[in-house]
Amino acid sequence: MASEFVIFLVMVGVFAGGCFALSWPVSVSMLLASVAGILAGGLALAGGPLGAARHLVEGTFGYVDTILTIATAMVFMNAVRASGALEALSAWVIKRFNRSPAVLLILLTLVAMFPGMITGSSSASVLTAGAVVAPMFALLGLPGADAAALVAMAGILGMIAPPVNIPAMIIGGGIDMPFVGFELPLLLLTIPLAVFSALWFGYRHARKMDRAKVLAALDTSALDRYGFRLFVPVILVVALMVCDKAFPKVFNLGMPLIFAIGTVPAVFAGKRFNFLTTAKEAMDQALPVLGILVGVGMFIQVMTLTGVRGFIVVNALSVPSALLYLAIAVSMPLFGAVSAFGAASVLGVPFLLALLGKDTIVAAASLSLIAALGDFMPPTALSAIFAAQVVGLDGYGKTLRKLILPSLLVVGWALFFIAFSKQIRSIY
């Protein structure tokens, strides 16, 4: 059997080679890296070929709850969008708050975050609500690069905000910690950053907006025709989530069933649409994320089997705190260029174990925020690329440059939460 360090190098090398050199999907690269880890560790350790296959299959079910949540959430979100609710919500926000540019920008940013909060995917957030609010930002006078940067930032903040945070689920799953008690820390991490981003990118432009022009260009047809009933599905889902948390013995529905229930009124709440087509589009969008989660489960299973996980933890524990924080700040976003979920599994789990002296929930939430910045890292930079596309820019270079300073603030904010996690935990 090779040493744990050699096995780790083999797994990471195969993973990076598959993603960068061969341009394979992240999920396929993780599968091959898992197989390579088993081979490097020796088939005998896994119990022969059948034992190796058993471990890979077990790994695929490591995040089955999260997979079901994402699949049903994507169908719900696409149904809400097809009904016209997102357009109506944006139109209502502008009509109601057009006299207060700062409040208007903040609320539109929260609208852009909403799909990410529900699905746990920054890409879903950018491609759904981001595509809806981007024209609104243009009406408010935001230049293309600023609008794209704000949409991209809203995407990753929505991805981290509660109730669904896949990187935190992955990190917690790696140490058998349930996704419970994360709501308030995640809100404290994301909402101040959302407010800052909205004002940083938009206020100097929005305060000069032509209110008459904005109101004249606003499309309120869906809001005028269907009114409040457009928002019934979202209100129902939020109410069921609250009841599920507040009265677990009475409800205990679970997130997948809640989203499935919320999808039913979305079909009838507003514009007519083909549900099967919408559901198929939702699954097409979700499949890459679901595949990554399957690959992450196998990857962690093999790291545990071969002792690599323990090796990383032991070495991480011996790193001085200052260097540990530096390693977190640099390595997680860079590794996230391949996949924020991959960064959460490969680096987030050992980093959290190295931070066991801190409050575990606050530390895991903070690590998930840093991992999410991988969606800004080239060459993939999915959130920035999609944001530039929905705004109508030819490339995403200007968008990335706009995101440099806010990204540094995000890292600093997350590290602050880690350093003072026990004090932050004590206030709630």
N, C-alpha and C positions, 0 to 999 in steps of 0.2 A: 504493500500500500504506500502510495506517495505521501509526503508530508502534507499537512493541511494547507500550508502556504502554497505549495505547488498546485494542489487541487484548486485553490482559490484563483491562482493565476490562470490556470487552464479554463476555468468557468468564465472568468471575466474576459479572457482573450477570445474565446469562442463567441461570447455574447457581443463584444465590441466588433469583432471581425464580421459577424453576420449582419450587424446593423449598419456599419460604416463602409466596410470593404465590399460587401455583397448586396447591400441595400435590401436585405430581407426584412420582413415585418418584425417588430419587437417581440411579438408572441412566439414566432418561429425561432428566433435567435435564442430566446430563453429556454425553449424546449431543447434545442441542440446543446446549449450550455449545460442544462441539467443532465442530459445523456453523457456529455463529455465528463462531467463531474463524477458520475457513477463509474465510468470506465477508468478514470484516473485513480479513483479510490479503490477500485477492484470490485469485480462482480461478486466475489465471495462475501464482501462486506454487506452487500445488498441482498444476499440470499440467492444468488444466481440470476439468470435471465428473468425468471418468473417473479422473483423478489424485486428486481429492479423495476419491472413493469408495474408491480403493485405499488411501489413507492411513487412512481410517476402518476399513477391514477389517483392515489390518495392526495397527492399535491394538487391535482386539478380541482378537487372539491374543497380545498382550503378556504376559498372565498366564495362559496356557492351562495351564501346569504347576500353578499354584496353584489354578486352577478345578477341575482333575481331582482334586487332593488334597482339597479341601474337599468335593466331591461324594461321593467314596468314604468320607471320614471321617465325614460325616453319616450315611450308610447304616450304617456300622459302629457308630457311637455309638448310634443308635436301636435297632439290633438288640441291642446289649449291654443297653440299658435295658429293652427288651421281654422279655429273657430273665430279668430279675429280679436281674441282677448288681449294679446300683447299690444297690438296697434291701438286698441281702445284705451288701455291703461296709459300708454304714453300720451295719447291725445288728451285724456282727462287731466293728467299731471300738468301738461303745458297750459291748458285752459285755466286751471285752478291757480297755478303758481307763476304765471308769466311775469308778474310784477316783482317777483323775488328771484333774481337770477341764481343766487347761491343755492337757495332751497331747491329750485328747479333742477339744477345740475346734479345735486346730491340725489334727488329722487329718481331722475333718469338713470343715474349710475346704479342705483339699487335695482331698478327694473332690469338693467342689463345683467346684473349679477344673478337674478332670480333663477334662470334655467340651470346655472351652475350649482346653485344651492340645492336644487331638486335632484339633479342627475349626477353631480360630482364630476362633471366634465367641463373643462374650460372651453373646449372646442364647441360643445353643444351650446354653451352660453353665448359665444361669439356669433355662431352661425344662426341662432334663433333670435333672441332678444337683441343681440348686438346688431344684427341686420335691420332690426326694427328701429332702434334708437339712433343709429348712425345718421339717417336723414334728418332726425330731430336735432342732432348736434350741429349738422351743417346749417339748418335753419337758424340756430342760435349764433352762428358766426364762427364756429370752430374751424380752423384750417384742417385739411385732410390728415396730416401727420398727427396733430393733437387729438383729433377725434379717434383715429385708429389706436393711438396709445391709450386713450381712456377706455375704449372698448376692450382692448387686450388686458388692461389692468383689471377691469371689472370681471373679465372672464376668469382670471386666476383667483381673484378674491372670492368670487362666487363659488368656485371649485372648492375652496377651503372653508367657507362659511357653513354653518349648520343649516339643515339637518343631515346632509350627506357629505362626508369628506372621505374620499377613497384613500388618499395617502395616509391619513390618520388611522383608518381601519386596517390598512396593510401593516403599519408600524405596530399597532396594538395587537393584531393577530399574530405577529412574530414573537410576542412575549406572552401570548394567551391573556391579553387584557381586553375586556369587552369594551365596545364603543358606547360607553355610558358616562355621563357627566362632562361631556365635551362641549355642550352647547354654549355656555357662558364664556369659557376661555376662547373659543373660536370667534364669538361675537366681539370680544374685547380685542382680539388680534386683527380682525378684518374691517369692522365698521369704521374705526378711526382712520385706517388707511384708505378706505373708500371715500370718506369725506375729504381727506387731503387730496386724493387723486382728482376728484371732481373739481375742486377749487384750483388745484395746481394747473391742470390742463385747460380748464374752460372758463374760469371766472373772468379773466381779463378780456376775453372775447365776448362772453355772454352779456356782460354788463353794458355793452354798446349795441345790443341787438335792437332791431326795428320791430317792436311789438306788433304793430299793425300788419307788417309783412308776414311775421311768424303765424299769427292767428289766421290770416287769409289763406296761407298755404297749408294749413292743418287739415288732414283728412279725418273727419269725425263721423263718417257714414256708419261704421259698425257700432260706434258708441250711441249714436242717435237712434239707430234702428232697434238694437237689442238691449241697450241700457245695462242695468245692474246684473241681469241674468248671465251676462258674459263671464262674470267673476265668481259665479256660484261654484264651479268645479274647484277653483283654487281655495276658496273659503272652506269648502267641504274638506279638502285634503288637510289644510292647516288645522281645522277643528278636530279631525280624527287623530292627527299627530299629537295634539295637546291632550286629548282624552286618553290616547294610548300611553302617554307618559304619566299623566296625573292619576289615571284609574287603571293600572295594568291588570288587576284581577278581574275587572269587568270587561274591558275591551280586548287588550292583548292581540291586536290584529296583525301587527308587523307591517313594515314599510311596503313590501311588495303588494300586499292585499289592499292597503290604503290607496296606493297609486292606481291599482286596478279599479277600485270603487270610484275614485275621482274621475277616471277616464269616461265612465258611462254618461254622466251629465254633460261632459265636454262635447260629446257627439251632438247633443241637441241644444246646446246653450246659445249658439250663434250661427255663423255662416255654415251652410251645408258643405260637407266634404266627404270624400270616399275614405271611410275608416280603414279599410284593408290596405289601400295605397299609402295612407299616412303611417299606419303601423309598420309597413314594410320599409318605408323610408327611415323610420325611427330605429329599426333593427339594423339597417345598413349603417347608420351612424354609430350605433352602440357596439357592433361586432368587434371593431379594432380594440376598444377598451376592454370588452369581455375577454377577448383573446389574450390581452396583456395580463389580466388577472389570473387566468388559467396558467399562463407561463410563470407568473410570479409565485403562485402556489407551488409549482413543481420546483422552481429554483430554491425556494426556502426549504422545502422538504429535503432536497439533496444536500444543501448546505448543512442542515441539522444532522442528517445521516452520516456524512463524511467527517464531521467535526469542524468544518470550516467556520460555522457560525460561532462556536465556542472559542475558536482560535482568534477570530476578529474581536470578540468581546474582551478576551483576556488582554490582548494588545491595546485595545482602545482604553481599557481601564488604567493602563500604565502611562498614558499620555498626559502631560501637564494640562491643567484647565485652559490656560491661554492658548496653547497649541490645539487643544481639542475644539475650542470655539472657532479658531481659524480654519481648522479642517472642515468643520461643519459648514462654515460660511462659503468656502471655496468649492469643496468637492461635491456637495449635494446639488447645487444649481448646475455645475458642469456635467455631472453624471445624468442630471435630469434632461440634458439635451437629447439623450436617447429616449428617455421616458421618465416623467415625474413619478410614475408608479414604480418604475424600476429603481429609481433613486431611493424611494421610500423603503423598498424591500431590501436592497443590497446594502445601503448605508444607514437608512433611518433606524432600522432595528438595532444594529450594534451600537450606534450613537446613543440611542435611548438607554440601552443597558449600561453604557458608560456614564450615563447621567442619573443613575439610580439614587444618588444623593439628593436630587431635585424632586419636585413634585412631578410624578410620572405623567399625569394627564396634561398639565400645562406644557411640559417639555415635549410630549408627543405632538400636541397641537402646534407648537412652535416649529418643530422639525418638519411637519407637513407643509407649513407655509413656505419654508425655505426650499423644500423639494419642488413646490409648485412653480418656482421661478425657472425651472428647467424648460418650461413652455416658452420662455423668451430666448433661450440659448440656441444660436445657430449650430449646425446647419438645419435642424428641424424647425425650431421656433414656431411651433404650430399656432399658438395663440396670436403672435404678432403677424404671421403670414395671413391667417384667416381674417384678422381685424383689418389689415391693409386691403384685402380683397373686398370686404363688405363696404368699406368706405370708398373704394374705387381707385386706389393708388396702384401704380404700375409695379413697384417693388416695396420691400418692407424695411429697407435700410434706414430711412428717415424715422420710421416708427421705433425701431430699436434704439436709435440715438436718443429719442425723446424719453425712452424708458430707463436709461442708465441711472440717473439720480433717484427716481422713485424706487427702483429695484434695490439700490444700496440702502435706502431708508427701510424697505421691507426687511432686509437682512438684519439691519441694526435693531429694528423693532422686535423681531423674533428672538434675537440673541438676548435682548433686554429681558424678555419674558422668561427665557431659560435661566438667566443668571438670578432673577428675583422670583422664581416660580413659587417658592414656598410663601413669600410675602404676598404675592398676587392671589394665591389660593386662599390665604387667610382672610381676604376681604370679602369673600362671598361664601 
